[in-house]
Amino acid sequence: MNIIIKQNTNVVRSLLYDTKTKQLQWYGHVQRVEEGRLPKEVMKWSPPGRRKRGKPQFTWAEGIRGLMGKKELTEEDWNDRGNWRKKIIWLSNGRRKMWKHCTAC
């Protein structure tokens, strides 16, 4: 059913996939920003104290590191903006090829 809806609306990728791609783009951007800028300080900040009991939730940074591991990106890749974007765009295009049944792809 979802495949038919995606074909009728010409949707190529999922919202979740686009969100993860944008997170990687934002992470690379903030990592290249000079020290002392607010976005970089906010990304480094961790709240004081302990976490709640139970299963620990992933932090945003842990999620990004996990996503980078899945996509075979390294910490040094973000230093070269062109290479970082190329790898992320290549990953996005690779995802499109999975939708072979979609005529809009």
PyMOL commands that set and color helices and strands:
alter all, ss='L'
color gray80, all
select helices_A, chain A and resi 2-9+15-32+38-44+60-70+75-79+81-96
alter helices_A, ss='H'
color red, helices_A
deselect
rebuild
show_as cartoon
